[in-house]
Every structure is written in structure tokens, then in C-alpha cells.
Amino acid sequence: MNAPLSRAELDVLYPRFHQLIGGYFNQDWYDEYDGSVQAALDDYIAPFEVHELERTAVEIDTLLAKYGDDQLEQILESLDNNYMYKEDGGYTARTWLEAIRAHLREG
């Protein structure tokens, strides 16, 4: 497996994913969205057309194909993800990203 990327590399290679995680699941996300993952995702989705959301989903596809579970956790940590997907949702990093991707494709 490939080594996890730095925050700067993630921003260049996966800018939409970086915006989603860093902008909508940052340290203030719980207060901004009353702890609702659905509300945070809906807020991210709102301004985009379907084809633009697909670009984010494709970035997630690439990450899922390229990295193992531990590396995906490290990537989320490097983007300052503050959603506790294991504790709150019962997810692994991989299954949480799969759920996000599905939600994006549902629009």
C-alpha cells in the first residue's frame, strides 16, 4: 500500500475531498450542525450540481482503492476530521467513506 499523503498533497490531489472533510467535519462541525452528519453532508451537497458531486465521489473512490484502513484513518486525521465515526457511527474509516460516497451519489 502507498504511504499516506500530507495535508498539502491531499489538497492538491483530492481538493474536493479535502474541502468536505476539512471544511464540514472540522473542530466546529458538531456545534455548527448539532451533531448531525446528515446536516453537514447536506450543507456540503447543497451548492453543487450532480456532476460536481460525482467528482468528490470519484476522489473517494480513488482513496478507497489506493489505501488500506489504517492509512485512510491517517488521512482523515491529517485533514483534522473531528467526526468520531467509530464511536458515533460504528464505522471504520473505509465504511464511513463508503457511506459518504453513497450519500454524494444520491445527491
N, C-alpha and C positions, 0 to 999 in steps of 0.2 A: 504494500500500500504506500501511497505517497505521503510525505510528511505534511502536517497541517500548515496552512499558509498564515502569514502575518496579517494583521488588520489592514495594512496598506495594500497588500497583494489581493486580499479579499475584495477590497473596494474597487480595484482595477478590474479583476476578473469576474466578479459577481456583484456588480453595483446595485442591482435591484434587490437581491437577497440581503445585502449589507444594509440598505435603506430599511427594508422590512424589519429585520431583527434589531438593528441598532437604533432605529427611529421609533418603532412601535412596541418593542419589548425591552426598553431601557430601564434605568433605575426608577423612573416615574410612572411606568406603564400601569401599575396596579392602581395607583391613585387616579390617573387620567381616565381609566376605563373601568373603574370599580371592580377590578379583578377579573373582568370578563375578556377571555381570549377571543371570543366571538366578536366582541365590540372592537377590539384592537385590529383584528383582521378585517372586519367590515370597513373600518376607517381607512385602512391601507388600500382596500379594493375600490372604495367609492370613486376616486377621481380617474380611474383607469378604464380604458376600453378592453374588451376581451383579449385582443391580440397582445396588448401590453402586459396583461396579467400572465399570459402564456409565456412571455419572456422570463418572468420571475420563476414560473413553474419549471421552465427548462433549465434555469440556473440551479434549481434544487435537484432536478434530475441528474445533472452533471455531478453535483456534490455527492449525491447518494451513490452514484456509480463509481466514483473515484475514491471515496474514503470509507474506512471502517467505522464502527460505532464509537470507539474511543476517540478517533480523530474528529468525528462530527461533533462530539462533546467539546473538544478543544476549540474547534472553530466557533461554536456557539459562545463559548466563554470569551474568546478573543474579541467577539463583537459585542461584548457586555450584555448578553442575553440575561434578563432577570426574571423570566418566567420559569418557575420551578416545575418543569414538565414531568419530572419523575414523581415528585411528591404530590403535586396538584392534579396531574392528569394521568398518572400511571404509565407514562410514555418512556421510551428510550429516546435518545436524540434522533435516531433513524425514524422511529414510528411517529414522533412529533413532526418531523419534517415531511413525512409522507402525508400526514393529516393536513398540514398547511398546504401542501401542493394540491391535494384533492379539493380543499376549500377554494383555492385560487382558480382551479379549473371549473368549479361550479359557478364562480363569479358571484 
